[in-house]
Amino acid sequence: MPLKKPSIKHASSAIIFVSLAVFPAVFSCSAYGKASNQPHFVNIVSLGADPTGASYSDAAINKAVQILHGQGELYFPPGEYKFNAPIKILIARPDTGITIIGAGQDVTTLTWPSPKGAGLMIKEHHQSDSFHIKDLSLTTRGQNKASAIYIVQNQPGGTPNPARSPESDIENVTIRGNDGYAKNDYWANGIYVDQASNINFFSLKIMGKGGAYSKGGAGVVLRGSKAYPAVQFNFNGSDLSFLNMGIVYGNYVQGVTVSQGNFTGDSYGILTFPKEHGLDQLAVSASQFNCRKAGIFTPSAIPNTLISSNLFIDPESSIGIYLEHSGIFSIIGNSFNSGGSRAKNNRGIVIDHTQSPRPGIISGNLLLNQYGGGIMLKRAASHVSVGKNMFAANGRNIIDESRNAIQIQ
């Protein structure tokens, strides 16, 4: 089944990060509250930010950025804070980091009525830098415009193995339209990661445009480069739903783990684009997929892929797992069903263009109501072992079009 290549709106290349001068490190208690004896802590309200959302808080955030100079904690108390321009934070020195924290998802909300390029932008000076974004929501009144969070690292002096550097995290963060959950407003990209590494995503919720199955927006876009590979990304307990694409696995990305995730109402849950390079290591477990086109789709191979113990709901003409190109892979212990509706051409697992002689295994899966076929091995598939799967009420259990070394039990 041909699948059309989706598109991604990139963050604006015209965005310029400027390292701002440090304000004096002595603050008055009346102006900065707790910051009087904590030069690396800023309460945004103490700088004049409006928590009612009636007026813009750009002037206050610019003061905060100058004071912190990319190091310390920026705190947003409960309320809604409205911005006209991106919040741009440069972590200006190696081995430093910044925390941006609110009082909870939808308790603290940062909103951009007309976003320009991005909402929150972080540029790391070096791979040894780190950031921590927690307990807040980022909303927009636009439709398919900008990235809610844009993270970039492309400074000289990268480490040969960027996994040997500090962990960053985005935790308890909601990204959605200002009009609510999965309605009309949505970001073009929830989070765009450009050549940065070592990011953990906990309890992340990204909502796109509403509807039974959405065609708008991307949840998390991961991209690296040959000079700056992007490695080690862990998603745990996150919901990326009603999006065109949940997670985009881009060029020179390695080491992505997804556990206890939810991909509902998406066109694609996890996917690569064609002709990508330097991809490696994907592990997906204990997650749920209900996607219009495909739950997991790899037009470019991700060697060392493990997909286990997931639930795939495959509606009309969709595919649960489509490894169009693959390296070594294991598809073990997953459950596939049509969700109760009689889909005419849905398929559970489709394998094509394996990288011979790298083997793959499909075992211990339960495939129900897959009317286009439970497991399909296309002509370019080879070195695949298929065995000990359970089938019921499928159009055909196994469709073997390959003319290569396939072991079927």
Buried (B, 14 or more C-beta within 10 A) or exposed (E): BEBEEBEBBBBBEEBEBEEBEBBEEEBEEEEBBBBBEEBBBBBBBBBEBBBEBEEBBBEBBBBBBEBBBBBBBBBBBBBBBBBEBBBBBBBBBEEBBBBBBBBBBBBBBBBBBEBBBBBBBBBBBBBBBBBBBBBBBBBBBBBBBBBBBBBBBEBEEBEEEBBEBBBBBBBBBBBBBBBEEBBBBBBBBBBBBBBBBBBBBBBBBBBBBBBEBBBBBBBBBBBBBEEBBBBBBBBBBBBBBBBBBBBBBBBBBBBBBBBBBBBBBBBBBBBBBEEBEBBBBBBBBBBBBBBBBBBBBBBBBBBBBBBBBBBBBBBBBBBBBBBBBBBBBBBBBBBBBBBEEEBEBBBBBBBBBBBEEBBBBBBBBBBBBBBBBBBBBBEBBBBBBBEEBEBEEBBBBBBBEBEEEBEBE
